Amino acid sequence: MPPNILRSVLGGLFVTALLGLTPAKAFAAEPAAAETAMDIAKKAAASAADLKVSIDTIWVMVTAFLVFFMNLGFAMVESGLNRAKNCVNILAKNFIVFAISTIGFLIVGWGLMFGNGNGFFGLEGLFMAAGPDNSPAIAEAYKGVYSAISWAGVPLWAKFFFQLVFCGTAATIVSGAVAERIKFGSFLVFSLLLTAVIYPIVGHMIWGGGVLGSNGMLDFAGSTVVHSVGGWAALAGIIVLGPRKGKYAADGTVHPIPGHNMTSVTLGGLVLWFGWFGFNPGSTMAADGPSIAHIAVTTNTAAAAATISAAAVAWLLLGKPDLSMIVNGTLAGLVAITAPCAFVSVTSSLIIGIIAGVLVVFAVIFFDKRRLDDPVGALAVHLANGVFGTIAVGLFGDPSVCPAASVVKKGLFLGGGGAQLMPQLTGVGLSAVVTFGLSLVFWYTIKATLGVRVTEEEEIEGLDIGEHGMEAYPEFKG
């Protein structure tokens, strides 16, 4: 056979073989390739979900650590605004109160707040925080116990710890308001009742699927749940305790009792300002970039505006730019923006801050005229501005400012009428009744059993010696 014919035959056989074999091979390989691609896609999706949970968890835990760090801020502010002879007592209360909060919230409070129940308190998950890790794969099974917080995709213990540090903050508010005349043991008992019972009940009504939250009340990071609760509890304690010796004359004249260390107050104020960047942005409970950035800016803007307005008003009314008013102005702005931080524009946060700074100065004067002795201004900062901040959601709410704002209705000043304002007012009123009422019952019960006030001699000498047997500054007298 000629070479050229042979080449043609062999080429034809080769092409025939390719045409005959290749499709068969390709057909046989197709299912395996498709299966591998599907497996890769599933693994990629699972990895992305796991990565999101991890990132969200890191964000929630870091911000919770910042809120825990606020305990130092409260200790510094409160001890500095009180007299040197009571410094150890204030520091001891602020140190131990988080330990008390941890045990009370772990055993009872968490379940009361987030357990499935009725409109006022949870009935499931009591007596120990328990339940599986809230990973996406088992989220449905987990909803059966703590369904109100199942929206957050982080693990159970991340949710618990973040909520715990908020609970502890409410108790520290009371510490400063009742300073310089309360028995140490009595304060600890009340702190346990506050963090295990009162705070979780109000928290359930608003954040735990209860009557207020389900009817439209919004409190993003706790102007009411944390700050007003602490403020109402403090007001009840002040009423039961009465004022410090020498604070008010018989004719109603107010005798100022200055604090002993304004350096400590300033340090504490800056620590709290810093910690609030965990308090408010962390309440997203997810690494939601646009919302976190927006909340950080509204938080800082309100704090700055309140600092300046409080300084200006104090300067005009008192004749001097009082440092304690300046620091409390900052805290007032932070408290006021806590509820609306995710729901209002930056411009609105500026207005809210200005009002908060003015309000805190006038509130201090108001409470003093009513002979309600509050050594640190906790009522003016946390109660007055907690109420104002909650109402501000209904005045300035804007659902377009960031993703987290989608749940808010337009506020009164943006043409929304009372759609959001009425739930806010209802929430303020019901939270006040529950918190103040239960606090009075607990304070009077403690007074009847353990007593709440130290002796006159102990108050004059100072609680450091009488209650703790030590002094903060043993080298100095007077």
C-alpha positions in Angstrom: 0.0 0.0 0.0 1.4 3.4 -1.0 2.6 5.5 1.9 0.1 8.3 1.3 -2.8 5.8 1.3 -1.4 4.1 4.5 -1.2 7.5 6.2 -4.8 8.3 5.2 -6.1 4.9 6.6 -4.2 5.3 9.8 -5.4 8.9 10.2 -8.9 7.8 9.6 -8.7 5.0 12.2 -7.2 7.5 14.7 -10.0 10.0 14.2 -12.5 7.2 14.4 -11.0 6.1 17.7 -11.1 9.6 19.1 -14.7 10.1 18.0 -15.6 6.8 19.4 -13.8 6.9 22.7 -13.7 10.6 23.7 -17.5 11.1 24.1 -17.7 8.0 26.2 -14.9 9.2 28.4 -16.4 12.7 28.6 -19.8 11.2 29.4 -18.3 9.0 32.1 -16.4 12.0 33.6 -19.3 14.5 33.6 -21.1 13.2 36.8 -17.8 13.2 38.8 -17.0 16.8 37.7 -20.5 18.0 38.5 -20.4 16.4 41.9 -17.0 17.9 42.7 -18.2 21.4 41.8 -21.3 21.0 44.0 -19.1 19.8 46.9 -16.8 22.8 46.4 -19.8 25.1 46.4 -21.2 23.6 49.6 -17.9 23.8 51.3 -17.4 27.4 50.2 -20.9 28.3 51.5 -20.2 26.6 54.8 -16.8 28.2 55.2 -18.4 31.6 54.4 -21.1 31.1 57.0 -18.5 29.9 59.6 -16.3 32.9 58.8 -19.2 35.3 59.3 -20.1 33.7 62.7 -16.4 34.0 63.7 -16.1 37.6 62.7 -19.4 38.5 64.3 -18.3 36.7 67.5 -15.0 38.6 67.6 -16.8 41.9 67.2 -19.4 41.2 69.9 -16.8 39.9 72.4 -14.4 42.8 71.8 -17.2 45.4 72.3 -18.3 43.5 75.4 -14.8 43.8 76.8 -15.0 47.6 76.2 -18.3 47.7 78.1 -16.7 45.7 80.9 -13.9 48.3 81.0 -16.5 50.9 81.7 -16.6 49.6 85.3 -13.3 51.3 85.8 -14.8 54.6 84.5 -17.7 54.4 86.9 -15.4 53.6 89.8 -13.1 56.6 89.0 -16.0 59.1 88.4 -17.9 58.0 91.5 -15.0 57.9 93.9 -13.6 61.2 92.7 -17.0 63.0 93.1 -17.2 61.8 96.8 -15.1 62.7 99.8 -11.8 61.0 100.5 -13.1 59.4 103.7 -15.6 57.3 101.6 -13.2 56.5 98.7 -12.5 52.8 99.6 -16.2 52.2 100.1 -17.1 53.5 96.6 -14.3 51.5 95.0 -15.3 48.4 96.8 -18.9 48.7 95.7 -17.9 49.3 92.1 -15.5 46.4 92.1 -17.8 43.8 93.7 -21.0 44.8 91.9 -20.0 43.1 88.7 -19.4 39.9 90.5 -22.8 40.1 92.0 -24.3 40.9 88.6 -22.6 37.9 87.1 -24.1 35.4 89.5 -27.5 36.9 89.6 -27.8 37.2 85.8 -26.3 33.8 85.2 -28.6 31.9 87.5 -31.9 33.8 87.1 -31.7 37.1 85.2 -30.8 35.7 81.7 -33.8 33.4 81.6 -36.1 36.1 83.0 -34.9 38.4 80.3 -34.6 36.3 77.2 -36.4 33.1 78.0 -39.7 32.4 76.2 -42.5 33.5 78.5 -45.3 36.1 78.7 -45.2 39.9 78.1 -43.4 40.7 81.3 -40.8 38.0 82.0 -39.3 34.8 80.6 -40.4 31.4 82.0 -37.8 29.1 80.2 -34.1 28.8 80.6 -34.2 29.9 84.3 -31.7 29.0 87.0 -28.7 28.6 84.7 -28.0 29.9 81.2 -28.1 26.8 79.0 -28.7 25.7 75.5 -26.7 24.7 72.4 -24.3 26.9 70.5 -26.3 29.1 68.2 -24.6 28.1 65.0 -26.7 28.4 61.8 -27.1 24.7 61.5 -29.1 24.3 64.8 -30.6 27.8 65.1 -34.1 26.4 64.7 -33.8 24.0 67.6 -32.3 26.7 69.7 -35.2 29.1 69.2 -37.3 27.0 71.5 -35.7 28.4 74.6 -34.5 32.0 73.9 -36.3 32.9 70.7 -36.2 36.6 71.3 -32.5 36.8 70.8 -32.2 34.1 68.1 -31.8 36.9 65.5 -28.2 37.2 66.5 -26.0 34.6 64.8 -23.2 34.5 67.4 -22.8 31.7 69.9 -25.0 31.5 73.0 -22.2 32.5 75.4 -21.2 35.5 73.3 -24.8 36.7 73.6 -24.8 36.0 77.3 -21.6 37.8 78.0 -22.6 40.9 76.0 -25.9 41.2 77.8 -24.2 40.5 81.2 -21.9 43.6 80.9 -24.9 45.7 80.2 -26.7 44.3 83.3 -23.6 45.2 85.4 -23.7 48.7 84.1 -27.2 49.3 85.5 -26.1 48.3 89.0 -23.1 50.7 89.0 -25.4 53.6 88.3 -27.1 53.1 91.7 -23.7 52.9 93.5 -22.9 56.6 93.1 -26.3 57.9 93.8 -26.6 56.3 97.2 -23.0 57.0 98.2 -21.6 58.1 101.6 -24.4 56.8 103.8 -25.5 53.3 102.7 -24.5 50.1 104.4 -22.2 48.0 102.3 -24.1 44.7 102.8 -27.5 46.3 102.1 -26.2 47.7 98.8 -25.0 44.3 97.8 -28.4 42.7 98.5 -30.2 45.4 96.5 -27.7 45.0 93.6 -28.4 41.3 93.5 -32.2 41.9 93.3 -31.7 44.6 90.7 -29.6 42.5 88.4 -31.4 39.2 88.9 -35.0 40.5 88.9 -35.7 44.2 88.1 -33.3 44.7 85.1 -34.2 41.4 83.4 -38.0 42.1 83.7 -37.7 45.5 82.0 -35.2 44.0 79.6 -37.7 41.3 78.7 -40.5 43.8 78.1 -38.3 45.7 75.6 -35.7 43.3 74.2 -36.9 39.9 75.2 -40.1 39.6 73.1 -42.3 41.3 75.8 -45.1 43.7 75.8 -43.2 46.9 74.9 -40.9 45.6 72.2 -43.7 43.6 70.5 -45.7 46.8 70.3 -43.1 48.8 68.6 -40.9 50.4 71.3 -37.3 50.7 70.2 -34.3 51.1 72.5 -31.2 50.2 70.4 -28.5 50.0 73.2 -30.3 50.8 76.4 -31.3 54.4 77.3 -34.2 52.8 79.1 -33.2 49.2 79.6 -29.8 50.1 81.2 -29.8 53.8 82.1 -33.3 54.6 83.1 -33.6 51.4 85.0 -30.5 52.3 87.0 -31.8 55.8 87.4 -35.2 54.8 88.7 -33.7 52.3 91.1 -31.3 55.0 92.3 -34.1 57.5 92.9 -36.0 54.9 95.0 -32.8 54.3 97.0 -32.3 58.1 97.6 -35.8 58.5 98.8 -35.5 55.6 101.3 -32.1 56.7 102.5 -32.6 60.4 102.8 -29.8 63.0 102.2 -26.3 63.1 103.7 -25.8 65.0 106.9 -25.2 68.7 106.2 -26.3 68.6 102.6 -29.5 70.7 103.1 -30.3 73.4 105.6 -33.7 73.6 107.3 -34.7 76.4 105.0 -33.9 74.3 101.9 -30.5 75.9 101.2 -28.2 73.5 99.4 -24.7 73.1 100.9 -22.4 71.7 98.2 -20.2 68.8 99.3 -17.4 68.8 96.7 -15.6 65.6 95.6 -12.0 64.9 96.6 -10.3 64.1 93.3 -11.2 65.7 90.0 -8.3 64.0 88.3 -10.1 60.7 88.9 -13.3 62.1 87.6 -11.7 63.2 84.4 -10.0 59.9 83.9 -13.2 58.1 84.5 -15.2 60.3 82.1 -12.7 59.6 79.3 -12.8 55.8 80.1 -16.6 55.9 79.8 -16.5 57.9 76.6 -14.2 55.3 75.1 -16.2 52.4 76.5 -19.3 53.7 74.9 -17.9 52.8 71.5 -18.4 49.2 72.6 -21.7 49.9 74.2 -23.6 51.4 71.2 -21.9 50.0 68.1 -21.6 46.6 69.7 -25.3 46.4 70.0 -25.5 45.5 66.3 -24.3 42.0 67.6 -22.8 41.5 64.1 -20.0 43.0 62.0 -22.4 45.2 60.0 -20.0 47.8 58.7 -22.3 50.6 57.6 -24.3 50.4 60.8 -21.3 50.3 63.0 -19.7 53.3 61.4 -22.9 55.3 61.6 -23.5 54.5 65.2 -19.9 55.4 66.2 -20.3 58.8 64.6 -23.7 59.6 66.1 -22.5 58.4 69.5 -19.4 60.6 69.4 -21.2 63.6 67.9 -23.9 63.6 70.7 -21.2 63.3 73.4 -19.2 66.2 72.0 -22.2 68.4 71.6 -23.4 67.7 75.1 -20.0 68.4 76.5 -19.9 71.9 75.0 -23.6 72.7 75.8 -23.2 71.6 79.4 -20.1 73.7 79.8 -21.8 76.7 78.3 -24.9 76.4 80.5 -22.9 75.8 83.6 -20.8 78.8 82.8 -23.9 81.0 82.4 -25.8 79.7 85.4 -23.0 79.1 87.9 -20.5 81.8 86.7 -17.8 79.2 86.1 -17.3 76.3 83.7 -17.6 73.6 86.4 -15.6 70.5 85.5 -18.0 68.1 87.1 -20.8 69.5 84.9 -18.6 69.2 81.8 -17.9 65.5 82.5 -21.5 64.8 83.4 -22.4 66.7 80.2 -20.4 64.2 78.1 -22.1 61.3 79.9 -25.5 62.8 79.5 -25.0 63.0 75.7 -23.8 59.4 75.6 -26.9 58.3 77.6 -29.3 60.3 75.5 -27.9 58.9 72.2 -27.8 55.3 73.4 -31.4 54.5 72.4 -31.5 56.4 69.0 -27.9 55.9 67.9 -28.8 53.6 65.0 -32.1 55.3 64.2 -31.2 59.0 63.7 -29.0 61.0 61.4 -25.7 62.6 62.4 -27.4 66.0 62.3 -30.1 64.8 64.7 -27.4 63.3 67.0 -25.9 66.8 67.2 -29.2 68.3 68.3 -29.9 65.4 70.8 -26.4 66.0 72.3 -27.0 69.8 72.7 -30.3 69.2 74.4 -28.8 66.5 76.7 -26.0 68.9 77.8 -28.5 71.6 78.7 -30.9 69.1 80.4 -28.2 67.6 82.7 -27.3 71.0 84.2 -31.0 71.9 84.9 -31.7 68.4 86.1 -28.9 68.6 88.7 -30.4 71.9 90.0 -33.9 70.4 89.9 -33.1 67.3 92.0 -31.2 69.4 94.5 -34.1 71.7 95.0 -36.3 68.6 95.7 -33.7 67.6 98.4 -32.9 64.4 96.5 -29.2 64.0 97.4 -27.3 62.5 94.6 -23.5 62.9 95.1 -22.5 62.1 91.5 -25.5 63.4 89.5 -26.6 60.0 88.4 -30.3 61.0 88.3 -29.5 63.9 86.0 -27.3 61.9 83.7 -28.9 58.5 83.6 -32.6 59.0 84.6 -33.3 62.4 82.9 -31.3 61.7 79.8 -32.3 58.0 79.6 -35.9 59.2 79.4 -35.1 61.9 76.9 -33.0 59.6 74.7 -35.8 57.0 74.5 -38.3 59.7 73.5 -35.8 61.1 71.0 -36.3 57.9 68.9 -39.9 58.9 68.4 -38.9 62.5 67.5 -35.9 62.0 65.2 -36.3 58.4 63.9 -35.2 58.0 60.3 -35.3 54.5 58.7 -32.9 55.5 55.9 -29.8 56.3 57.9 -28.2 52.8 58.0 -29.2 49.1 57.7 -29.9 48.8 61.4 -32.5 51.6 61.2 -34.9 49.8 58.9 -37.1 48.8 61.9 -37.8 52.4 63.1 -40.8 54.5 61.9 -40.3 58.1 60.9 -40.1 60.4 63.9 -42.4 63.3 64.7 -40.0 65.8 63.3 -39.6 63.9 60.1 -43.3 63.8 59.4 -44.1 60.4 61.0 -46.6 61.8 63.5 -46.9 59.7 66.6 -46.3 56.3 65.0 -43.0 55.8 66.8 -43.4 58.4 69.5 -46.4 56.8 71.2 -44.6 53.4 71.7 -41.6 55.3 73.1 -43.8 57.2 75.6 -45.6 54.1 76.6 -42.3 52.3 77.2 -40.9 55.1 79.3 -44.0 55.1 81.5 -44.4 51.3 82.0 -40.6 50.9 82.6 -40.8 53.7 85.2 -43.7 52.1 87.0 -42.2 48.6 87.1 -38.6 49.7 88.0 -39.5 52.3 90.6 -42.2 50.2 92.1 -40.2 47.1 92.5 -37.2 49.1 93.7 -39.2 50.8 96.5 -40.5 47.4 97.6 -37.0 46.0 97.7 -35.4 49.0 99.4 -38.1 49.2 102.1 -37.8 45.4 102.7 -34.1 45.7 103.1 -34.5 48.7 105.4 -37.0 46.7 107.6 -34.7 43.7 107.9 -31.0 44.7 107.5 -31.3 48.4 107.7 -30.0 50.6 104.9 -28.2 53.6 106.5 -25.0 53.6 108.5 -25.0 55.3 111.9 -24.5 59.0 112.3 -21.1 58.5 113.9 -20.0 56.3 111.0 -21.2 58.7 108.4 -19.2 61.6 110.1 -16.1 59.5 110.4 -16.4 58.0 107.0 -17.5 54.7 105.6 -13.9 53.6 104.8 -13.1 53.1 108.4 -16.5 52.1 109.6 -17.3 49.6 106.8 -13.9 48.5 105.7 -11.4 49.3 108.4 -9.0 51.1 106.0 -8.4 54.4 104.3 -7.7 55.3 100.7 -5.1 57.9 101.8 -3.8 56.9 105.2 -0.9 59.4 104.9 -3.3 62.4 104.8 -5.8 63.6 107.4 -8.6 66.1 107.2 
